[in-house]
Amino acid sequence: MQQNIEKLTTELIRLPKRERLEIVRFLLFLDNRSSDSEDTDSAWEKEITDRVRAVDERTAIGIDYDKAMQKIEKRFA
């Protein structure tokens, strides 16, 4: 399973930023569709919109891929 995640991650980071953000939006939608809290949905929608705008305006601050993966692995180990 780990190899599948690594392969998928490698493929995803090769996509343009806009496409990656759309995938994030879709995954968050899947995660939240069982939730009946409109506040949660609108908060996520605002967060996603703000992040997409930051990318479009080139004000988003990225982090190094290796450092990000280390943080993720450490958090979910």
Backbone as JSON, one array per atom type, in Angstrom:
{
  "sequence": "MQQNIEKLTTELIRLPKRERLEIVRFLLFLDNRSSDSEDTDSAWEKEITDRVRAVDERTAIGIDYDKAMQKIEKRFA",
  "N": [[0.83, -1.2, 0.0], [1.94, 1.24, 0.77], [3.73, 1.71, -1.34], [1.93, 2.21, -3.41], [0.81, 4.6, -2.54], [3.07, 6.25, -2.57], [3.68, 6.18, -5.32], [1.36, 7.32, -6.42], [1.48, 9.83, -5.18], [3.82, 10.83, -6.32], [2.99, 11.05, -8.97], [0.94, 12.92, -8.66], [2.28, 15.26, -7.8], [3.42, 16.08, -10.09], [1.48, 17.25, -11.55], [-0.09, 20.3, -12.71], [-0.4, 23.14, -10.49], [-3.05, 24.13, -10.23], [-4.63, 21.92, -10.99], [-3.92, 20.11, -8.99], [-4.99, 21.39, -6.76], [-7.7, 21.25, -7.38], [-8.09, 18.52, -7.13], [-7.64, 18.25, -4.4], [-9.82, 19.73, -3.48], [-11.91, 18.06, -4.33], [-11.35, 15.71, -2.83], [-11.67, 16.68, -0.24], [-14.35, 17.3, -0.35], [-15.43, 14.7, -0.6], [-14.71, 13.74, 1.91], [-16.23, 15.34, 3.55], [-18.89, 15.0, 2.88], [-20.59, 13.37, 4.33], [-20.98, 14.85, 6.49], [-23.26, 16.97, 8.1], [-22.98, 19.57, 8.65], [-23.24, 22.8, 7.79], [-21.64, 24.93, 8.41], [-19.07, 23.86, 8.63], [-18.67, 22.98, 6.0], [-18.79, 25.44, 4.61], [-16.64, 26.75, 5.76], [-14.48, 25.16, 4.9], [-14.76, 25.54, 2.16], [-14.22, 28.27, 1.96], [-11.55, 28.25, 2.84], [-10.33, 26.7, 0.82], [-10.89, 28.28, -1.43], [-9.48, 30.61, -0.72], [-6.87, 29.58, -0.75], [-6.57, 28.76, -3.42], [-6.79, 31.26, -4.65], [-4.49, 32.48, -3.6], [-2.52, 30.95, -4.83], [-3.05, 31.57, -7.51], [-2.51, 34.31, -7.46], [0.11, 34.26, -6.93], [1.06, 34.45, -4.34], [1.13, 32.46, -2.55], [2.83, 30.48, -0.21], [5.06, 28.01, -0.52], [6.33, 24.81, 0.64], [9.27, 22.83, 0.97], [9.24, 19.76, -0.76], [10.37, 17.32, 0.27], [10.65, 17.96, 2.99], [7.97, 18.37, 3.62], [6.92, 15.81, 3.2], [8.3, 14.41, 5.18], [7.17, 15.54, 7.49], [4.52, 14.69, 7.16], [4.82, 11.89, 7.19], [5.83, 11.57, 9.77], [3.71, 12.51, 11.28], [1.64, 10.69, 10.68], [2.67, 8.24, 11.29]],
  "CA": [[0.0, 0.0, 0.0], [2.83, 2.41, 0.83], [4.25, 1.95, -2.68], [0.86, 2.83, -4.18], [0.7, 5.99, -2.1], [4.24, 6.96, -3.08], [3.53, 6.31, -6.78], [0.3, 8.3, -6.65], [2.01, 11.13, -4.75], [4.77, 11.25, -7.35], [2.21, 11.47, -10.14], [0.18, 14.12, -8.32], [3.1, 16.46, -7.72], [3.78, 16.48, -11.46], [0.35, 17.99, -12.12], [-0.09, 21.75, -12.45], [-0.96, 23.5, -9.18], [-4.51, 24.27, -10.32], [-5.21, 20.57, -11.0], [-3.73, 19.52, -7.66], [-5.96, 22.02, -5.87], [-9.01, 20.69, -7.7], [-8.12, 17.18, -6.52], [-7.82, 18.48, -2.96], [-11.22, 20.14, -3.29], [-12.73, 16.86, -4.49], [-11.13, 14.82, -1.69], [-12.31, 17.29, 0.93], [-15.79, 17.12, -0.56], [-15.73, 13.31, -0.23], [-14.55, 13.62, 3.35], [-17.23, 16.12, 4.27], [-20.26, 14.84, 2.41], [-21.42, 12.76, 5.37], [-21.19, 15.87, 7.52], [-24.4, 17.82, 7.81], [-22.69, 20.89, 9.18], [-22.99, 23.78, 6.74], [-20.53, 25.77, 8.84], [-17.83, 23.17, 8.27], [-18.56, 23.03, 4.54], [-18.48, 26.79, 4.16], [-15.29, 27.07, 6.21], [-13.56, 24.5, 3.98], [-14.88, 26.2, 0.85], [-13.48, 29.53, 2.07], [-10.13, 27.92, 2.9], [-9.9, 26.28, -0.51], [-10.94, 29.47, -2.29], [-8.35, 31.47, -0.35], [-5.62, 28.96, -1.2], [-6.53, 28.85, -4.89], [-6.5, 32.66, -4.96], [-3.08, 32.72, -3.27], [-1.72, 30.34, -5.9], [-3.26, 32.38, -8.71], [-1.86, 35.62, -7.28], [1.51, 33.95, -6.65], [1.41, 34.84, -2.97], [1.17, 31.24, -1.74], [4.18, 30.11, 0.22], [5.21, 26.56, -0.53], [7.41, 24.24, 1.44], [10.04, 21.81, 0.29], [8.52, 18.49, -0.83], [10.94, 16.35, 1.2], [10.28, 18.36, 4.35], [6.53, 18.13, 3.78], [6.71, 14.37, 3.33], [8.8, 14.02, 6.5], [6.15, 15.94, 8.46], [3.36, 13.82, 6.98], [5.17, 10.56, 7.67], [5.98, 11.65, 11.22], [2.36, 12.69, 11.86], [0.78, 9.52, 10.48], [3.41, 6.98, 11.56]],
  "C": [[0.86, 1.25, 0.0], [3.38, 2.75, -0.55], [3.2, 2.61, -3.55], [0.72, 4.3, -3.83], [1.87, 6.8, -2.64], [4.14, 7.19, -4.58], [2.48, 7.38, -7.1], [0.78, 9.7, -6.3], [2.97, 11.69, -5.81], [4.04, 11.76, -8.58], [1.47, 12.78, -9.87], [1.05, 15.38, -8.3], [3.56, 16.93, -9.1], [2.66, 17.27, -12.13], [0.53, 19.48, -11.88], [-0.8, 22.04, -11.13], [-2.48, 23.53, -9.2], [-5.18, 22.89, -10.26], [-5.06, 19.89, -9.64], [-4.74, 20.1, -6.67], [-7.37, 21.52, -6.13], [-9.16, 19.29, -7.11], [-8.32, 17.3, -5.02], [-9.27, 18.84, -2.66], [-12.13, 18.91, -3.35], [-12.58, 15.94, -3.28], [-11.77, 15.39, -0.41], [-13.83, 17.16, 0.84], [-16.19, 15.7, -0.15], [-15.69, 13.12, 1.27], [-15.71, 14.26, 4.1], [-18.67, 15.82, 3.87], [-21.15, 14.14, 3.42], [-21.72, 13.76, 6.48], [-22.38, 16.73, 7.15], [-24.21, 19.22, 8.38], [-22.35, 21.86, 8.05], [-21.83, 24.7, 7.11], [-19.19, 25.16, 8.45], [-17.61, 23.25, 6.77], [-18.16, 24.41, 4.06], [-17.08, 27.21, 4.6], [-14.26, 26.43, 5.29], [-13.6, 25.17, 2.62], [-14.11, 27.52, 0.86], [-11.98, 29.27, 2.08], [-9.59, 27.54, 1.52], [-9.86, 27.46, -1.46], [-9.77, 30.39, -2.0], [-7.02, 30.9, -0.85], [-5.48, 29.01, -2.72], [-6.19, 30.27, -5.31], [-5.03, 32.98, -4.71], [-2.17, 32.13, -4.34], [-1.83, 31.19, -7.16], [-2.52, 33.71, -8.64], [-0.37, 35.48, -6.97], [1.98, 34.46, -5.3], [1.46, 33.64, -2.03], [2.62, 30.93, -1.41], [4.24, 28.59, 0.31], [6.3, 26.11, 0.42], [8.06, 23.14, 0.63], [9.31, 20.46, 0.36], [9.06, 17.49, 0.19], [10.59, 16.68, 2.65], [8.81, 18.1, 4.62], [6.26, 16.65, 3.99], [7.21, 13.86, 4.68], [7.77, 14.35, 7.57], [4.94, 15.02, 8.39], [3.65, 12.43, 7.54], [5.27, 10.53, 9.2], [4.6, 11.72, 11.87], [1.53, 11.41, 11.79], [1.48, 8.19, 10.71], [2.76, 6.19, 12.67]]
}
